[in-house]
Amino acid sequence: MKDLIDYAYHTEETVTKSIHRLAAVLLTAVLVLFAAQATAQSGETYPVQPIRIIVPFPAGAVMDSTARTLGQEVSKSIGQQLIIENRPGGSFIIGNLACAKAAPDGYTICLNTNTYSDLVFSNLPYDPHSDFAPIIHLAGISSMLVANANAPFNSFKEMIALSKAKPGSINWGTWGHATAPDIHLRWINHQMGVNITAVPYKGGTQTIPAVISGEIQITQLAVGFSMPMIRAGKLKAIAIIGDRRSPLLPDVPAVAEEGASTGILSYFGLFAPAKTPKPIIDRLNNEFDKAMRVPSVQEFFRKTTLEAIGGSAEQFSTFLKADGANAAKVFKTIGIRPVAAN
């Protein structure tokens, strides 16, 4: 009987020690896991794998080429590849949704144009304000009004005068509801008291042949993109959208000089999924801001007529709030209401 009791006692002691050892191992594993997570969130070892940049524009678009140009420089600095993933379509909703639903670990970020898409669409599958964390304000987009080479006007003033004399006689190519050309057209109609007709197309690539052929008289394009066609005599420059002239076309006035304010701004920046740790946001901000100062990148911005901006994530966030408030006022003034996205 004593032997049985001793056996039971030693067996219990052995099991207890095994449980304690197992508990110690599990506790150590948990502590290591938490330490690794804390280190990752602090940004000390980030990044340890390639970073994906979702671009909701097709390959070759100026926003795509900007992401690739900056990505090459950032990749050199951090020692990890930056992979550009183009997800165009759906009025940018497809790409933005993929970004919003990605893990907030710094390995998926996205390029976007603004955060007031809820003013445009009533059924967004994400919240443009709370589902994204601003990283950096990359650039302002310089665009202009270009007309068919044989259009019966050669300046903004002449276009307005003709529209007043013959309401509805001028057709303006847009990219659809509440796109930049559509907003600027409505804003100019409102400010100048005219009635220029909107003709919606699927995108800028469709408006180019339309304006060259004379199917429409005028449209809005990026300055850098328009230059070759202006030089070739296929299009003529009418005005720069904004409050100052372009250094590439110093003789072409800005619409502000002609009595029309800009209305909304065109720009783009980088965002991360909401809840991405601040140290990672700060690391990304620092790397992209540094890349924007590289001479070859500055030359890229100059050639594409983009205005390099940069700055902190906090500055970008402040800008976005002010821009969204301004857009809300402009949209209310010109009668743009949210519609269901297709």
VOGU-3710 file (C-alpha; in Angstrom, 3 decimals, decimal comma):
1> mkdlidyayh> 0,000/0,000/0,000  2,848/2,372/0,904  4,471/1,687/-2,468  1,220/2,580/-4,243  0,949/5,850/-2,292  4,587/6,736/-3,070  4,012/6,003/-6,757  0,912/8,164/-6,845  2,732/10,976/-5,056  5,717/10,914/-7,413
11> teetvtksih> 3,421/10,665/-10,432  1,448/13,713/-9,275  4,698/15,585/-8,643  5,966/14,727/-12,122  2,709/15,834/-13,747  2,728/19,068/-11,732  6,286/19,831/-12,811  5,382/19,079/-16,440  2,408/21,426/-16,240  4,587/24,146/-14,736
21> rlaavlltav> 7,191/23,657/-17,474  4,493/23,766/-20,162  3,006/26,897/-18,600  6,456/28,503/-18,545  6,998/27,640/-22,218  3,587/29,021/-23,189  4,158/32,183/-21,158  7,537/32,683/-22,818  5,966/32,197/-26,256  3,235/34,722/-25,470
31> lvlfaaqata> 5,780/37,242/-24,198  7,913/36,767/-27,314  4,821/37,231/-29,499  3,827/40,419/-27,691  7,397/41,696/-27,858  7,548/41,013/-31,591  4,203/42,738/-32,113  5,306/45,724/-30,041  8,544/45,945/-32,005  6,647/45,777/-35,295
41> qsgetypvqp> 4,212/48,463/-34,160  7,062/50,672/-33,021  8,416/50,648/-36,576  11,890/49,615/-35,391  12,141/46,571/-37,659  9,518/47,620/-40,217  9,473/46,670/-43,018  10,536/43,031/-43,167  8,676/42,173/-46,388  7,590/43,887/-49,638
51> iriivpfpag> 5,007/46,671/-49,445  2,016/46,729/-51,784  0,776/50,071/-53,138  -2,755/49,852/-54,528  -3,292/52,386/-57,318  -6,950/52,791/-58,407  -5,823/54,045/-61,827  -4,632/52,170/-64,928  -0,960/51,610/-65,666  0,498/54,624/-67,445
61> avmdstartl> -1,689/57,196/-65,711  0,213/60,029/-64,057  -0,712/58,753/-60,583  0,594/55,300/-61,515  3,895/56,657/-62,844  4,261/58,796/-59,712  3,824/55,750/-57,470  6,402/53,817/-59,486  8,921/56,669/-59,526  8,688/57,219/-55,775
71> gqevsksigq> 8,506/53,494/-55,084  11,891/52,903/-56,696  13,558/55,469/-54,431  11,827/54,291/-51,264  12,737/50,686/-52,088  16,422/51,621/-52,192  16,157/53,247/-48,778  14,218/50,559/-46,888  15,687/47,492/-48,568  12,299/46,086/-49,531
81> qliienrpgg> 10,428/46,016/-52,828  7,398/48,260/-53,325  4,916/46,479/-55,564  2,447/48,583/-57,555  -0,945/46,918/-57,898  -3,246/48,655/-60,366  -6,939/48,282/-59,519  -8,792/50,725/-61,775  -12,519/50,894/-62,324  -15,661/51,487/-60,370
91> sfiignlaca> -14,908/55,190/-59,910  -11,861/54,222/-57,787  -14,096/52,194/-55,444  -12,519/48,820/-56,300  -9,002/49,856/-55,341  -10,066/51,893/-52,332  -12,136/49,035/-50,921  -9,196/46,634/-51,222  -7,050/49,100/-49,302  -9,657/49,756/-46,610
101> kaapdgytic> -10,080/46,029/-45,930  -6,351/45,219/-45,878  -4,564/44,392/-42,628  -3,375/47,591/-40,883  0,218/46,376/-40,707  1,920/48,771/-43,116  2,296/46,219/-45,905  -0,669/47,485/-47,931  -1,063/51,189/-48,646  -2,847/53,036/-51,423
111> lntntysdlv> -2,765/56,133/-53,555  -5,944/58,198/-53,655  -7,188/61,573/-54,803  -9,475/62,803/-52,003  -11,615/61,689/-49,069  -14,978/63,266/-49,960  -16,278/60,532/-52,250  -19,251/60,219/-49,893  -20,411/63,532/-51,394  -20,412/61,816/-54,796
121> fsnlpydphs> -21,759/58,331/-54,076  -24,503/57,310/-51,664  -23,656/53,608/-51,371  -19,919/53,381/-50,759  -18,830/50,045/-49,214  -16,370/51,903/-46,972  -16,140/55,174/-45,055  -13,687/57,509/-46,836  -13,052/59,398/-43,595  -12,677/56,697/-40,941
131> dfapiihlag> -11,388/53,708/-42,935  -8,128/55,338/-44,042  -5,128/56,894/-42,313  -3,392/59,713/-44,249  0,332/59,141/-44,833  1,550/61,983/-47,038  0,247/64,625/-49,449  2,172/63,801/-52,615  1,161/66,293/-55,273  -1,199/68,855/-56,688
141> issmlvanan> -2,330/68,234/-60,266  -1,992/71,020/-62,804  -4,730/70,764/-65,421  -6,018/72,978/-68,198  -8,820/73,595/-70,640  -7,977/72,557/-74,192  -10,105/73,117/-77,273  -10,427/71,689/-80,741  -7,943/73,385/-83,067  -10,823/74,832/-85,128
151> apfnsfkemi> -13,074/75,836/-82,233  -14,666/79,298/-82,757  -12,862/80,758/-79,733  -9,198/81,142/-78,794  -9,369/82,142/-75,148  -11,419/81,702/-72,001  -12,985/85,152/-72,472  -13,996/84,340/-76,037  -15,460/80,997/-74,940  -17,587/82,702/-72,274
161> alskakpgsi> -18,695/85,415/-74,704  -19,748/82,824/-77,304  -21,604/80,790/-74,702  -23,533/83,884/-73,600  -24,352/84,816/-77,183  -25,334/81,254/-78,131  -26,315/79,299/-74,981  -25,758/75,548/-75,307  -23,603/75,876/-78,422  -20,396/74,696/-76,700
171> nwgtwghata> -19,936/71,068/-75,664  -17,546/70,219/-72,815  -16,296/66,639/-72,443  -16,372/65,299/-68,868  -15,536/61,915/-67,318  -18,958/61,474/-65,779  -20,800/62,515/-62,637  -18,799/64,635/-60,174  -15,444/64,022/-61,850  -13,039/66,972/-61,920
181> pdihlrwinh> -14,074/68,158/-65,430  -17,755/67,872/-64,496  -17,279/69,851/-61,268  -15,217/72,557/-62,967  -17,767/72,883/-65,792  -20,651/73,324/-63,358  -18,610/75,773/-61,296  -17,722/77,890/-64,355  -21,340/77,826/-65,549  -22,421/79,028/-62,094
191> qmgvnitavp> -19,765/81,720/-61,702  -19,828/83,078/-65,229  -23,590/82,809/-65,794  -23,309/80,629/-68,889  -24,710/77,317/-70,125  -21,919/75,170/-71,539  -23,200/71,632/-72,180  -21,649/68,622/-70,433  -20,969/65,555/-72,577  -19,968/62,594/-70,359
201> ykggtqtipa> -17,347/60,060/-71,442  -15,835/57,101/-69,590  -12,521/58,854/-69,015  -9,873/61,238/-70,260  -8,671/58,827/-72,924  -12,115/59,006/-74,568  -12,344/62,805/-74,491  -9,040/63,271/-76,343  -10,109/61,880/-79,748  -13,496/63,537/-79,259
211> visgeiqitq> -12,035/67,015/-78,845  -9,439/66,519/-81,589  -12,133/65,421/-84,068  -14,485/68,248/-83,098  -17,122/65,980/-81,567  -16,788/68,267/-78,543  -15,263/71,726/-78,488  -13,454/71,653/-75,147  -12,317/69,395/-72,317  -9,985/69,334/-69,327
221> lavgfsmpmi> -6,626/67,521/-69,370  -3,389/67,488/-67,380  -0,988/70,180/-68,581  1,937/67,823/-69,170  -0,272/65,376/-71,062  -1,674/68,147/-73,281  1,641/69,692/-74,306  2,535/67,349/-77,231  -0,921/67,777/-78,800  -0,779/71,553/-78,379
231> ragklkaiai> 2,668/71,696/-79,992  1,429/69,498/-82,858  -1,474/71,883/-83,508  -4,097/69,251/-82,683  -5,403/71,228/-79,698  -5,223/74,805/-78,514  -4,680/75,960/-74,962  -7,549/77,968/-73,460  -6,805/78,379/-69,747  -5,020/76,841/-66,781
241> igdrrspllp> -7,319/75,501/-64,053  -6,247/77,272/-60,882  -5,044/80,618/-59,623  -1,654/80,771/-61,361  -0,147/80,082/-64,766  1,894/77,019/-65,678  5,643/77,520/-66,212  5,291/75,319/-69,295  2,704/77,688/-70,808  3,474/81,117/-69,367
251> dvpavaeega> 1,340/82,905/-71,965  -1,822/80,965/-71,116  -3,835/82,693/-68,353  -5,273/80,925/-65,325  -9,057/80,871/-64,946  -8,689/82,972/-61,792  -7,329/85,797/-63,956  -10,524/85,606/-66,001  -12,832/85,947/-63,014  -13,461/82,281/-62,201
261> stgilsyfgl> -12,124/80,792/-58,970  -10,871/77,204/-58,948  -13,729/75,697/-56,948  -12,052/72,421/-56,012  -8,431/71,305/-55,929  -6,989/68,323/-57,783  -4,388/66,349/-55,852  -3,421/62,919/-54,596  -1,593/61,320/-51,702  -0,865/58,078/-49,899
271> fapaktpkpi> -3,125/56,399/-47,356  -2,996/53,307/-45,150  -5,849/51,256/-43,706  -7,230/52,762/-40,507  -5,587/51,575/-37,262  -2,172/51,239/-38,900  0,248/51,994/-36,009  1,446/55,597/-35,926  5,169/54,665/-35,881  4,646/52,857/-39,193
281> idrlnnefdk> 2,720/55,825/-40,631  5,573/58,103/-39,538  8,190/55,803/-41,086  6,351/55,716/-44,407  5,844/59,476/-44,321  9,542/60,057/-43,697  10,634/57,702/-46,483  8,314/59,156/-49,130  9,016/62,734/-48,078  12,734/62,015/-48,394
291> amrvpsvqef> 12,247/60,391/-51,814  10,448/63,499/-53,077  13,658/65,497/-52,568  15,769/63,241/-54,802  16,820/65,241/-57,926  15,555/62,622/-60,401  12,167/62,565/-58,664  11,990/66,358/-58,651  12,699/66,281/-62,388  9,846/63,803/-62,841
301> frkttleaig> 7,477/66,162/-61,035  8,651/69,071/-63,172  8,145/67,205/-66,462  4,690/65,990/-65,482  3,767/69,480/-64,186  2,863/68,028/-60,798  3,345/70,238/-57,760  5,342/68,235/-55,207  3,945/68,900/-51,725  5,081/66,453/-49,020
311> gsaeqfstfl> 4,929/67,369/-45,328  3,757/65,415/-42,297  0,815/63,040/-42,005  -0,805/65,504/-39,606  -0,521/68,318/-42,154  -2,135/66,111/-44,796  -4,962/65,236/-42,419  -5,608/68,921/-41,700  -5,604/69,688/-45,437  -8,082/66,882/-46,157
321> kadganaakv> -10,562/68,161/-43,575  -10,429/71,695/-44,987  -10,659/70,447/-48,576  -13,638/68,244/-47,758  -15,463/71,165/-46,129  -14,786/73,324/-49,197  -15,951/70,574/-51,560  -19,204/70,230/-49,606  -19,906/73,955/-50,108  -19,033/73,830/-53,807
331> fktigirpva> -21,170/70,730/-54,407  -24,134/72,310/-52,641  -23,756/75,483/-54,698  -23,635/73,723/-58,063  -26,241/71,089/-57,226  -24,176/67,898/-57,069  -25,934/65,295/-54,940  -24,754/61,771/-54,053  -25,895/59,072/-56,470  -25,659/55,286/-56,324
341> an> -22,384/53,952/-57,694  -22,728/51,552/-60,606
//
